[in-house]
Amino acid sequence: MGPKKEKKKKKSKAELEQERIDRERQEEIDAKERARKLEEQREREREAEQRLKEAQKQARVEELELLNVEAREEAGVMERRRARIDEERAADEEARAWENYRACDPLPAGESDRELNTYISQLYDDMTETRIQADLGGDFTLDEALERVARTERISQSLEDLRADAVARGDAAAALRCGRFLHRLRDGVVAQLDRATAHVLQHADDTSAKSEDAEKKEIFVVGSDVAAEAAALKREEAKAAAGLPGHAAGKDEEPKAGAGSPTKAPAAVARAASTTTVAAAKDEAADVAAGAPLRSATRVGVWANLTIKTLRGPFKQLGFQDVDLHVDLPKTLGTQRLGARVFLLPYEHVSAAYRGDRFAEDEIVASVRGSQAVPEGGAPGALLPGDEMHPLGGSIQLEVVELPPPPKEIKPKWTMQQLTGLATSVKVAHFPPGAEVDTPFVYTGSGVPAPNQYLRARVVVPESIIVPAAPDDASDSPLRVAWWDTSRKSWIDGTTSGVEYNEAKREVGFNLARSGVLALVQPRTLDLPYEAWSLSPALPVAAPYDSEVEEACCRLSLATPRFEVVIEVRGDGSCTLLEPSRVPELAGLLGTGGRAAPAMKPGRLLAALSKAGIHLRPDDADAAACTRKRASFALKHGDVERKLCEEVAALAASYDFAECPAGKDLGRDRCGLRARETSTYVGGGGNALDFMTVLVERDAASKSAREAPGVGELPGAAVKCTLVMGDENYDEVPPGGVDPETAPPAVFDESPLGAATSHIFLHRCLRAVSSEESMDRVRKAPLKFQQTVEELLHLTRPFSFF
């Protein structure tokens, strides 16, 4: 056994107390040391923070000094540029007015309030019974009304063009003026069609008796403004060939063929593009002679059942074949002595009878969007809100009408017809029975209504309209049929069911719970927000290849969820649509049959695209729908957007611009975009140089202003731009955008690129990294070219809607 271990001596209470005192003393010393070191660290941090603040203040002071120097050096440059653009625009308007004067066009000019007011007054004066009796022998026929409608539409097209130009240059007052006159003119159109319908119904028994199927005791009368005008031109040409002077149609003339004839008459014609000359009208007449199908004209169909009869089926089928319309009335209506009529207008319009008391005589219904919602009982997710609807192909006014009293036979070959108010006006019997024009609609579900509680309709969509298809990941089609709810003063969804599109026939069929004013619609943001965009100089298109001539020319490309849209801008200020080239509905804008695509002003081209179903003219109200698609979506501040539109347009002749994927979510006050000097003119294949990222931001929201508040601020709009690191993950973005599943996360780095500093003007920002040749090309670019690019950017808004 080993030696025994000594027992450890137990410490006394005094020793334990002393150890405790020593330990506490050491802990106190350690705590004081730690506190001293922490205080020293805090002091160093305070000093560092103070030095940083001083440095940031100094940097802010230096930045403001440089920016103010730049502002003084560039003082008045942009103002003088805008003044020269206004002078050129005024000169163009003066030249156009002179051309109109030389043309001796009897129709009023869209620029003249006096002429337009006179014409509108004359429209109504010519419909007084005294004038109808004196000028037309008392017969205001559908042919006569449609001829007048055709003339009115030529004036309306001129106003449409003027409104598109005003919207493009941001002249809200001029656009509103055109809109009000358009609405008054189209109220006049409906008033004339009302009066003509009354004439048709008043003489329905005579028409039926003279028809081939007189025993059926019913009439079908159809017409279009284009067909009516074509027939009138043929008569005038025949008179000229016979050496007879032109004269107004009298009561004893031979009946006119075409527009207001029974359905046995020749088919009517498609509405051609906007025209203002007799020569163009003659071209339309040639289309009629060739038997062209009717699509985008003002179309009218009237049916009258002159006797009570029985039906075997549940519906009375009304086939207005020559106007591409089919309506089925429920059996309860089809067996009564009554009539039905339909107006198909090639524009969105709600007549005065359906607008209600809220709107003044010249109020623009189409502009009322802010408070429109879904009907009572409808869920916002299931129904399309009225303020998000984009009309396709115009308005459809479908109504059941009462008939005048029938004539009575006094003796053989003698009849007596009672003249009531229905001889000169139309009384609408609203469907379903008991519903008045201002009865609100209550949504009860998407199923088919009970028998005798709905109408059925099929309408052919014009060949110039793109019918939206359901996305691959959705079961419902975005195509809807909206109804104007007079009580709510808005378009609403939910009054129709069973909406189906027959692609082979281009025919939309639907069940309708209420008669009134309808419109085929789609979501306004179907092509928004953009997935990518770019603006690049280009060699002008000179079919079949690009030209080798260097001139001011660029192409704006917009990648939407459905299409890749490419618009070319030329040095003369004209725009041409290049893509999408494989969409047959756009044949009139792309050029067909060896004809070049028409050159148009930017506002008119985008208005035409919007009518075709590609809506690329977003407004602030569209932001809400875009936010539902992407929660981080935000409109850019007006100052930021205006500066980008103006200064990017000024550089468009020499620089490539494109979206910055990482800058998509920078918020309202900042915008990131990529830029580089173009290699189009040096054989670089369009991508010889790397893109650089430019951050354009309001000075008050910039990092330097936030870091040094109260130091100072820029005057005016106070927007600046800086070359920054941006996002190096994307050197090139494919046309369809970046695939979010395979791409690395995009993080926007706002650190300055190298020694780059902020500038007020974008050309100053890029000048340091550009050749003299590129800046010289910018200086030589025509102002009209720059103005057109600016208007195009102002309309499409790629900086906000990306």
C-alpha positions in Angstrom: 0.0 0.0 0.0 1.2 3.5 -0.8 1.7 6.3 1.6 -1.4 7.9 3.0 -2.5 11.2 1.5 -2.5 14.2 3.7 -5.9 15.7 4.4 -6.3 19.2 2.8 -6.4 21.7 5.5 -9.8 23.3 5.7 -9.8 27.1 5.1 -10.9 29.2 7.9 -13.8 31.6 7.7 -11.3 34.5 7.6 -9.4 33.0 4.7 -12.6 32.5 2.7 -13.7 36.0 3.4 -10.4 37.4 2.3 -10.6 35.4 -1.0 -14.0 36.8 -1.6 -12.8 40.3 -1.0 -9.9 39.8 -3.3 -12.1 38.3 -6.0 -14.6 41.2 -5.9 -11.7 43.7 -5.9 -10.3 42.1 -9.1 -13.7 42.0 -10.7 -14.2 45.6 -10.0 -10.8 46.4 -11.5 -11.6 44.3 -14.6 -15.0 46.0 -14.9 -13.4 49.4 -14.8 -10.9 48.3 -17.4 -13.6 47.0 -19.6 -15.6 50.2 -19.1 -12.6 52.3 -20.0 -11.9 50.3 -23.1 -15.5 50.5 -24.1 -15.6 54.2 -23.6 -12.5 54.6 -25.6 -14.1 52.4 -28.4 -17.2 54.5 -28.3 -15.1 57.7 -28.4 -13.2 56.4 -31.4 -16.5 55.5 -33.0 -18.0 58.9 -32.2 -14.9 60.5 -33.6 -15.0 58.3 -36.7 -18.7 59.0 -37.1 -18.1 62.7 -36.7 -15.3 62.5 -39.3 -17.6 60.5 -41.6 -20.4 63.1 -41.2 -17.9 65.9 -41.9 -16.6 64.0 -44.9 -20.2 63.4 -46.1 -21.1 67.0 -45.5 -18.0 68.0 -47.4 -18.8 65.6 -50.2 -22.3 66.9 -50.3 -21.0 70.5 -50.5 -18.6 69.6 -53.3 -21.3 67.7 -55.1 -23.7 70.6 -54.9 -21.0 73.0 -56.1 -20.3 70.8 -59.1 -23.9 70.4 -59.9 -24.6 74.1 -59.6 -21.7 74.9 -61.8 -23.1 72.4 -64.4 -26.5 74.0 -64.1 -25.0 77.5 -64.8 -23.1 76.2 -67.7 -26.1 74.5 -69.2 -28.6 77.2 -68.3 -31.2 77.7 -70.9 -30.1 74.8 -73.1 -33.1 72.6 -72.6 -35.4 75.6 -72.6 -34.1 76.7 -75.9 -34.4 73.2 -77.3 -38.1 73.0 -76.1 -38.7 76.4 -77.7 -37.3 75.2 -81.1 -39.4 72.1 -80.9 -42.5 74.2 -80.2 -41.6 76.4 -83.2 -41.3 73.4 -85.5 -44.6 72.1 -84.3 -46.3 75.4 -84.9 -44.8 75.5 -88.4 -46.1 72.0 -89.1 -49.6 72.9 -87.9 -49.6 76.1 -90.0 -48.5 74.0 -93.1 -51.3 71.5 -92.4 -53.9 74.2 -92.0 -52.8 75.7 -95.4 -53.0 72.3 -97.0 -56.5 71.8 -95.6 -57.5 75.3 -97.0 -56.1 74.4 -100.4 -57.9 71.1 -100.4 -61.3 72.9 -100.3 -62.7 70.1 -98.1 -66.3 70.9 -97.3 -66.1 69.0 -94.0 -65.1 71.1 -91.0 -61.5 71.1 -89.8 -60.9 69.4 -86.5 -58.9 72.4 -85.3 -61.8 74.9 -85.6 -64.3 75.1 -82.8 -66.5 77.3 -84.8 -66.8 74.9 -87.8 -67.3 71.9 -85.5 -70.1 73.7 -83.5 -71.7 74.7 -86.8 -71.6 71.2 -88.1 -73.1 69.7 -85.0 -75.9 72.2 -84.9 -76.6 71.5 -88.5 -76.8 67.7 -87.8 -79.7 68.3 -85.5 -81.3 71.0 -87.6 -81.4 68.7 -90.6 -83.3 66.2 -88.5 -86.2 68.5 -87.7 -89.5 67.4 -89.3 -89.7 70.6 -91.3 -86.3 70.0 -92.9 -86.9 66.3 -93.5 -90.2 67.1 -95.3 -88.6 69.9 -97.4 -85.3 68.1 -98.3 -86.3 64.4 -98.3 -90.0 64.4 -98.9 -90.6 63.3 -95.3 -88.5 60.0 -95.6 -85.5 60.0 -93.3 -84.3 56.6 -94.5 -81.6 54.4 -93.0 -79.5 55.0 -96.2 -79.7 58.8 -95.7 -78.8 58.5 -92.0 -75.8 56.3 -92.8 -74.5 58.6 -95.5 -74.5 61.4 -92.9 -72.9 59.0 -90.4 -70.1 58.3 -92.9 -69.4 62.0 -93.3 -69.4 62.5 -89.5 -67.0 59.7 -89.1 -64.5 61.4 -91.4 -64.6 64.4 -89.1 -64.4 62.2 -86.0 -61.3 60.4 -87.4 -59.6 63.8 -87.8 -60.4 64.6 -84.2 -59.1 61.1 -83.1 -55.8 61.9 -84.8 -55.6 65.3 -83.2 -56.4 63.9 -79.8 -53.7 61.2 -80.2 -51.2 63.9 -81.1 -52.3 66.0 -78.0 -51.9 63.0 -75.7 -48.4 62.3 -77.1 -47.2 65.8 -76.4 -48.9 65.9 -73.0 -51.4 68.5 -73.8 -54.3 67.4 -71.6 -56.5 70.4 -72.4 -56.3 69.8 -76.2 -57.0 66.1 -75.7 -60.0 66.9 -73.6 -61.3 69.4 -76.2 -61.1 66.7 -78.9 -62.8 64.2 -76.7 -65.7 66.4 -76.0 -66.3 67.2 -79.7 -66.0 63.5 -80.5 -68.6 62.7 -77.9 -71.0 65.3 -79.3 -70.5 64.1 -82.8 -71.2 60.5 -81.9 -74.3 61.6 -79.9 -75.4 63.1 -83.2 -74.7 59.8 -85.0 -76.9 57.9 -82.5 -79.6 60.5 -82.8 -79.7 60.1 -86.6 -79.8 56.3 -86.3 -82.7 56.7 -83.8 -84.6 58.8 -86.3 -83.9 56.4 -89.2 -85.0 53.4 -87.0 -88.3 55.2 -86.3 -88.8 55.6 -90.1 -88.0 51.9 -90.7 -90.5 50.8 -88.0 -93.2 53.2 -89.2 -93.0 51.8 -92.7 -92.4 48.2 -91.6 -95.8 46.9 -92.9 -95.2 48.4 -96.3 -91.7 46.9 -96.4 -93.0 43.5 -95.4 -95.8 43.5 -98.0 -93.3 44.2 -100.8 -90.8 41.6 -99.7 -90.4 38.1 -101.1 -91.6 36.5 -97.8 -94.6 38.8 -97.2 -96.5 36.0 -95.5 -94.0 36.0 -92.6 -95.1 39.4 -91.5 -91.6 40.4 -90.4 -88.7 42.5 -91.8 -84.9 42.5 -91.5 -83.2 45.8 -92.5 -79.4 46.2 -92.2 -76.8 48.7 -93.3 -73.4 50.3 -92.7 -72.0 53.8 -93.2 -69.3 52.6 -95.5 -71.8 50.7 -97.8 -74.1 53.8 -97.8 -71.3 56.1 -98.8 -70.1 53.7 -101.5 -73.6 53.5 -102.9 -73.9 57.3 -102.9 -70.6 57.6 -104.7 -71.7 55.2 -107.4 -74.9 57.2 -107.9 -72.8 60.4 -108.2 -70.4 58.8 -110.7 -73.4 57.6 -112.7 -74.9 61.0 -112.8 -71.5 62.5 -113.8 -71.2 60.0 -116.6 -74.7 60.9 -117.8 -73.9 64.6 -117.6 -76.5 65.2 -114.9 -75.9 67.6 -112.0 -75.7 66.1 -108.5 -78.9 66.7 -106.5 -80.3 65.6 -103.2 -82.4 62.5 -103.1 -86.1 63.1 -103.5 -89.1 61.1 -102.6 -89.8 60.0 -106.1 -86.2 58.7 -106.8 -85.5 55.0 -107.3 -84.7 53.2 -104.0 -81.0 53.2 -103.1 -79.2 49.9 -103.1 -76.9 48.8 -100.3 -76.9 50.3 -96.9 -80.5 50.4 -95.7 -81.8 47.5 -97.8 -83.3 44.2 -96.7 -80.8 41.4 -96.1 -81.2 40.2 -99.7 -79.2 43.3 -100.7 -75.5 43.1 -101.6 -73.1 42.7 -98.6 -71.7 45.8 -97.0 -68.0 46.5 -96.8 -65.2 46.7 -94.2 -64.4 50.0 -92.8 -61.2 51.1 -94.3 -58.5 53.1 -92.5 -59.3 56.7 -91.6 -59.8 58.8 -94.7 -60.7 62.4 -95.4 -60.8 62.5 -99.2 -63.2 61.5 -101.8 -60.5 59.4 -103.5 -60.3 57.3 -100.3 -64.1 57.0 -100.3 -63.9 55.7 -103.8 -61.5 53.1 -102.7 -64.0 52.0 -100.1 -66.6 51.8 -102.8 -64.4 49.5 -104.8 -64.2 47.3 -101.8 -68.0 47.1 -101.7 -68.1 46.2 -105.3 -65.6 43.4 -104.6 -67.8 42.0 -101.9 -65.5 42.7 -99.0 -66.9 41.5 -95.7 -68.1 44.1 -93.2 -66.2 44.4 -89.9 -65.2 47.8 -88.5 -67.9 50.0 -90.0 -70.9 51.6 -88.2 -73.4 48.7 -88.6 -77.1 48.8 -88.0 -79.7 45.9 -87.9 -83.4 46.3 -87.4 -86.0 43.6 -87.1 -89.8 43.9 -86.7 -92.3 41.2 -86.0 -95.7 42.5 -87.3 -98.0 39.9 -86.0 -98.4 37.6 -83.0 -97.2 34.2 -83.8 -96.2 30.9 -82.2 -92.7 29.5 -82.0 -91.6 25.9 -81.7 -88.1 26.5 -80.1 -87.2 28.4 -77.0 -85.7 31.3 -79.1 -86.5 33.5 -82.0 -83.3 33.6 -84.1 -82.5 36.9 -85.8 -79.7 36.6 -88.3 -78.4 40.0 -89.5 -76.0 38.3 -91.8 -74.8 41.3 -93.7 -73.6 43.0 -90.6 -72.1 39.8 -89.0 -74.5 39.7 -86.1 -76.9 37.0 -84.8 -79.3 37.6 -81.9 -81.7 35.1 -80.3 -84.7 36.5 -78.5 -86.5 34.4 -75.8 -89.8 32.9 -76.9 -91.7 35.4 -74.8 -90.5 38.2 -77.0 -90.2 36.5 -80.3 -94.0 35.8 -80.4 -95.1 39.4 -79.7 -95.6 42.3 -82.0 -92.4 44.2 -81.4 -89.0 44.9 -82.8 -85.3 44.7 -82.0 -82.4 46.8 -83.2 -78.7 46.8 -82.8 -76.0 49.4 -83.4 -72.4 48.3 -83.7 -70.3 51.4 -83.4 -66.5 51.1 -84.2 -65.7 53.1 -81.1 -66.5 53.1 -77.4 -69.6 55.3 -76.9 -72.5 55.5 -74.5 -75.5 57.4 -75.9 -77.2 60.2 -73.9 -80.2 57.9 -73.2 -77.9 55.6 -71.1 -75.6 58.1 -69.5 -78.0 59.4 -66.9 -78.2 62.8 -65.2 -74.7 62.6 -63.8 -73.1 63.5 -67.1 -73.3 66.8 -68.9 -74.3 66.8 -72.6 -70.7 66.8 -73.7 -69.2 64.7 -70.9 -66.8 61.9 -71.9 -67.9 58.6 -70.5 -64.8 56.8 -71.6 -62.7 59.0 -69.4 -64.6 58.1 -66.2 -62.6 55.3 -64.5 -61.6 56.2 -61.0 -64.6 54.9 -59.0 -65.7 52.0 -61.2 -65.9 48.6 -59.5 -67.7 45.3 -59.7 -71.5 45.1 -59.5 -73.4 44.3 -56.2 -72.9 40.7 -55.3 -69.7 40.3 -57.4 -66.3 39.4 -56.0 -63.4 41.6 -57.2 -61.3 38.5 -57.9 -63.9 36.9 -60.1 -65.1 39.9 -62.1 -63.1 42.5 -64.0 -63.5 46.0 -62.4 -64.7 48.6 -64.8 -61.6 50.8 -64.4 -59.5 48.0 -65.7 -61.4 47.3 -68.9 -60.0 48.0 -72.3 -62.6 48.0 -75.1 -62.2 45.9 -78.2 -63.9 46.9 -81.4 -66.3 49.6 -80.0 -69.8 49.5 -78.5 -72.8 47.3 -79.2 -76.3 48.9 -78.5 -78.8 46.0 -78.4 -82.4 46.9 -77.6 -86.0 45.6 -77.9 -88.3 48.3 -79.3 -92.0 48.9 -79.5 -93.8 49.2 -82.9 -96.1 51.9 -84.0 -99.8 51.0 -84.5 -100.4 48.9 -87.6 -102.1 50.5 -90.6 -105.8 49.7 -91.2 -107.3 49.0 -94.6 -110.2 51.3 -95.2 -111.1 49.8 -98.6 -109.1 48.1 -101.4 -105.9 49.9 -102.1 -106.7 52.4 -99.3 -105.0 52.2 -95.9 -104.9 54.5 -92.9 -101.9 54.8 -90.6 -102.2 56.5 -87.2 -99.3 58.9 -86.6 -98.1 58.8 -83.0 -94.8 59.8 -81.4 -93.3 56.5 -82.6 -93.4 57.9 -86.2 -90.4 60.1 -85.4 -88.9 58.5 -82.3 -88.1 55.1 -80.8 -89.5 53.7 -77.6 -87.2 51.1 -76.0 -88.7 48.2 -74.1 -85.9 47.3 -71.7 -85.1 43.6 -71.1 -85.9 41.8 -68.9 -89.5 43.1 -68.6 -89.8 45.5 -65.7 -86.2 46.6 -65.8 -85.7 50.3 -66.4 -82.7 52.0 -67.9 -81.5 53.0 -64.4 -82.3 49.7 -62.7 -79.0 48.5 -61.1 -77.7 45.1 -61.9 -77.2 42.6 -59.1 -74.7 39.8 -59.8 -76.1 36.3 -58.8 -73.5 34.0 -60.3 -71.8 33.0 -63.6 -74.3 30.2 -64.5 -76.8 30.4 -67.4 -80.0 32.3 -66.3 -83.4 30.7 -66.3 -85.3 30.3 -69.6 -86.9 33.5 -71.0 -84.6 35.5 -68.7 -81.7 36.1 -71.1 -80.8 37.0 -74.7 -78.2 35.2 -76.8 -75.9 37.0 -79.3 -73.0 36.2 -81.6 -70.9 39.0 -83.1 -68.0 38.7 -85.5 -64.9 40.5 -84.3 -63.2 42.8 -86.9 -60.1 41.3 -88.5 -58.1 44.2 -87.2 -58.8 43.2 -83.5 -56.6 40.8 -81.6 -58.8 38.5 -79.5 -57.0 37.6 -76.3 -56.4 34.0 -75.6 -56.3 32.4 -72.1 -52.8 32.1 -70.7 -51.3 28.6 -70.5 -51.6 28.7 -66.7 -55.2 30.0 -66.6 -58.5 28.4 -67.4 -60.5 31.6 -67.9 -60.2 33.7 -71.1 -59.4 37.4 -70.5 -62.1 38.2 -73.0 -65.2 39.7 -71.3 -68.4 41.3 -72.4 -69.1 44.5 -70.3 -72.5 46.2 -69.8 -73.0 49.9 -69.2 -74.8 50.3 -65.8 -76.6 53.6 -65.9 -77.3 53.6 -62.2 -73.6 53.2 -61.4 -72.4 55.3 -64.4 -69.8 52.7 -65.3 -69.0 49.6 -67.3 -69.5 46.4 -65.3 -68.7 42.7 -65.7 -71.0 39.9 -64.8 -74.2 40.6 -66.9 -73.1 38.0 -69.5 -72.4 34.3 -69.2 -71.1 31.6 -71.5 -68.7 33.9 -73.3 -67.1 31.8 -76.0 -64.8 32.6 -79.0 -65.0 30.7 -82.3 -61.5 31.3 -83.7 -62.4 29.8 -87.1 -65.3 32.3 -87.6 -63.8 35.0 -85.4 -67.2 35.0 -83.6 -67.9 35.8 -80.0 -71.0 34.3 -78.5 -72.6 35.1 -75.1 -75.8 35.0 -73.0 -77.0 38.4 -71.9 -79.1 39.1 -68.8 -79.8 42.8 -69.7 -80.3 44.7 -72.9 -78.5 48.1 -73.4 -75.0 49.1 -74.3 -72.3 46.4 -74.4 -68.6 46.2 -75.3 -66.1 43.4 -75.8 -63.3 44.1 -73.3 -60.0 42.8 -72.0 -57.9 43.8 -69.0 -56.0 47.0 -69.7 -52.8 45.6 -68.3 -52.8 42.4 -70.4 -49.5 43.6 -71.9 -48.2 45.3 -68.8 -45.8 45.6 -67.0 -43.1 45.2 -69.6 -40.7 42.3 -69.2 -37.9 44.1 -70.9 -37.3 47.2 -73.0 -34.6 48.8 -75.1 -34.0 51.9 -77.3 -31.2 51.7 -79.8 -30.0 53.5 -82.9 -30.6 51.5 -86.1 -30.1 51.6 -89.8 -33.5 52.5 -91.4 -35.5 49.7 -92.9 -35.3 49.7 -96.7 -37.1 46.5 -97.7 -36.0 43.8 -98.0 -32.9 44.8 -96.0 -31.7 47.5 -93.7 -30.4 50.6 -95.4 -26.7 51.4 -95.4 -27.3 55.1 -95.1 -26.5 56.6 -91.7 -29.3 58.9 -90.6 -31.1 59.6 -87.4 -33.1 56.4 -86.7 -33.8 54.3 -83.7 -36.0 51.4 -82.6 -37.9 51.0 -79.4 -38.4 47.4 -78.3 -41.0 46.5 -75.7 -41.2 42.9 -74.5 -44.7 42.5 -73.1 -46.2 39.3 -71.6 -47.7 38.5 -75.0 -45.6 40.2 -77.8 -42.3 41.7 -78.7 -43.3 45.1 -80.1 -40.7 47.0 -82.1 -41.3 50.6 -83.3 -38.9 52.4 -85.6 -38.5 56.2 -85.5 -37.1 58.0 -88.5 -35.4 61.4 -88.7 -38.5 63.0 -90.2 -40.4 62.3 -87.1 -42.4 59.3 -88.4 -43.0 56.0 -86.7 -43.3 52.5 -88.2 -44.4 49.3 -86.6 -41.9 46.5 -87.3 -43.0 43.8 -84.8 -44.9 41.7 -84.1 -44.8 40.8 -87.8 -46.6 37.4 -87.5 -49.9 38.8 -86.1 -52.4 38.9 -89.0 -54.6 41.4 -87.2 -51.8 44.0 -87.5 -51.5 43.7 -91.3 -52.8 47.2 -91.8 -50.1 48.6 -89.6 -47.3 46.4 -90.9 -48.0 46.7 -94.6 -49.2 43.9 -96.8 -49.2 43.0 -100.5 -45.8 44.5 -101.1 -46.8 47.8 -99.5 -44.5 49.4 -96.9 -45.8 49.8 -93.4 -47.6 53.2 -93.0 -45.5 55.9 -91.4 -47.4 57.6 -88.6 -47.0 60.0 -85.7 -46.3 58.2 -82.4 -49.6 59.0 -80.8 -51.6 57.8 -83.8 -49.6 54.6 -84.1 -50.1 53.7 -80.4 -53.8 54.6 -80.6 -54.1 52.2 -83.6 -52.3 49.5 -81.6 -54.6 50.1 -78.6 -57.7 49.7 -80.9 -56.2 46.5 -82.2 -55.9 45.2 -78.6 -52.3 45.9 -77.7 -52.6 48.6 -75.1 -49.2 50.3 -74.6 -50.4 53.7 -73.4 -50.6 53.1 -69.6 -51.8 55.8 -67.2 -51.4 56.2 -63.4 -54.7 54.3 -62.8 -53.1 51.2 -64.3 -50.6 51.0 -61.6 -53.0 49.3 -59.2 -53.5 46.4 -61.5 -49.7 46.1 -62.0 -49.2 46.2 -58.3 -51.4 43.1 -58.0 -49.2 41.4 -60.5 -46.0 42.5 -58.7 -46.2 43.7 -55.2 -43.0 45.8 -55.5 -44.2 47.7 -58.6 -44.1 51.5 -58.2 -44.7 54.4 -60.6 -41.7 56.7 -61.0 -42.0 60.3 -59.7 -43.2 62.6 -62.4 -39.9 64.7 -62.3 -37.8 61.5 -62.8 -40.0 60.2 -65.6 -40.1 63.5 -67.5 -36.3 64.0 -67.3 -35.7 60.5 -68.6 -38.1 60.9 -71.5 -36.6 64.2 -72.5 -32.9 63.4 -72.1 -32.9 59.8 -73.3 -34.7 61.1 -76.5 -32.0 63.7 -77.0 -29.3 61.0 -76.9 -31.3 58.4 -78.9 -29.4 58.9 -82.1 -26.1 57.7 -80.7 -26.7 55.6 -77.5 -28.2 52.2 -76.7 -30.5 52.2 -73.7 -32.1 49.2 -71.9 -33.8 48.2 -68.7 -31.7 47.4 -65.6 -33.1 44.1 -64.1 -31.7 44.9 -60.6 -33.2 48.3 -60.7 -36.8 47.1 -61.1 -37.7 47.6 -57.4 -35.8 50.9 -56.7 -39.1 52.6 -55.8 -40.7 55.8 -56.8 -37.8 58.3 -56.6 -35.1 56.4 -58.3 -34.7 54.6 -61.7 -31.9 52.4 -63.0 -31.2 51.9 -66.7 -28.3 50.7 -68.7 -26.6 52.7 -71.4 -23.7 52.5 -73.8 -22.3 54.2 -76.9 -23.8 52.4 -79.9 -21.8 50.3 -82.3 -24.5 50.2 -85.0 -22.5 52.5 -87.3 -19.1 50.8 -86.9 -20.0 47.2 -87.7 -20.0 46.1 -84.1 -23.1 43.9 -84.4 -24.9 46.1 -81.9 -23.1 44.8 -78.8 -19.4 45.6 -79.2 -19.3 47.7 -76.0 -20.4 46.8 -72.5 -23.4 48.4 -70.9 -23.0 50.8 -68.0 -25.6 51.4 -65.3 -27.0 54.9 -64.8 -28.9 55.8 -61.6 -31.3 58.6 -62.1 -32.9 59.9 -58.9 -34.5 62.8 -57.2 -31.8 64.6 -55.3 -33.8 64.8 -52.1 -34.1 60.9 -52.1 -30.4 60.3 -53.0 -27.9 58.7 -50.6 -25.8 61.9 -50.4 -28.8 64.0 -49.4 -29.9 61.5 -46.8 -26.4 61.3 -45.4 -25.9 65.1 -45.1 -29.4 66.6 -44.4 -29.7 70.3 -44.3 -26.5 71.1 -46.3 -28.4 72.3 -49.4 -30.5 71.2 -52.3 -30.7 71.5 -56.0 -33.2 74.0 -57.5 -36.0 73.1 -59.9 -36.9 69.5 -60.6 -33.7 68.5 -58.7 -33.1 65.2 -60.5 -29.5 63.9 -61.0 -27.8 61.0 -62.6 -24.7 58.9 -61.8 -22.8 56.1 -63.3 -22.9 53.3 -60.7 -21.9 49.7 -60.4 -25.5 48.6 -60.9 -25.7 44.8 -61.3 -22.8 42.9 -62.8 -24.9 39.6 -62.9 -26.5 40.7 -66.2 -24.2 41.9 -68.9 -26.7 41.1 -71.6 -30.5 40.5 -71.0 -32.2 38.2 -73.5 -35.2 39.7 -75.4 -37.7 37.7 -73.2 -36.1 38.9 -70.0 -34.1 37.1 -67.4 -35.3 33.6 -66.2 -35.9 34.1 -62.5 -35.4 30.4 -61.8 -31.9 30.2 -63.2 -30.6 33.7 -62.8 -28.6 34.8 -59.7 -30.4 37.2 -57.4 -30.3 40.7 -58.7 -29.0 43.3 -56.2 -28.6 46.9 -57.3 -25.3 48.4 -56.2 -25.5 52.2 -56.2 -21.8 52.7 -55.5 -20.3 55.1 -58.1 -18.5 53.5 -61.0 -14.8 54.3 -60.4 -14.4 58.0 -60.0 -17.8 58.9 -61.4 -19.6 61.9 -60.0 -23.2 63.0 -60.2 -24.5 65.2 -63.0 -27.7 67.1 -63.7 -27.7 66.2 -67.3 -27.5 62.7 -68.7 -25.3 63.7 -71.6 -22.7 65.1 -69.1 -22.9 61.8 -67.3 -22.1 59.8 -70.4 -19.7 62.3 -72.1 -16.7 61.2 -70.0 -17.0 57.6 -71.3 -18.0 58.4 -74.9 -16.2 59.3 -78.1 -16.4 62.7 -79.7 -18.0 61.1 -82.8 -21.0 59.9 -80.7 -21.6 63.4 -79.1 -21.3 64.9 -82.6 -24.0 62.6 -83.8 -26.2 63.7 -80.9 -25.7 67.3 -81.9 -26.7 66.7 -85.5 -29.9 64.7 -84.7 -33.0 66.5 -86.0 -35.2 68.1 -83.4 -38.2 66.4 -85.0 -36.6 63.1 -84.4 -35.8 63.8 -80.8 -39.4 65.2 -80.2 -40.9 62.0 -81.7 -38.7 59.7 -79.5 -39.7 61.8 -76.4 -43.4 61.5 -77.3 -43.0 57.7 -77.8 -41.4 57.3 -74.4 -43.9 59.6 -72.8 -46.7 57.4 -74.1 -45.3 53.9 -73.5 -43.7 54.9 -70.1 -41.0 52.1 -70.0 -39.3 53.7 -67.1 -42.3 53.3 -64.8 -44.0 50.2 -66.2 -41.0 47.8 -66.2 
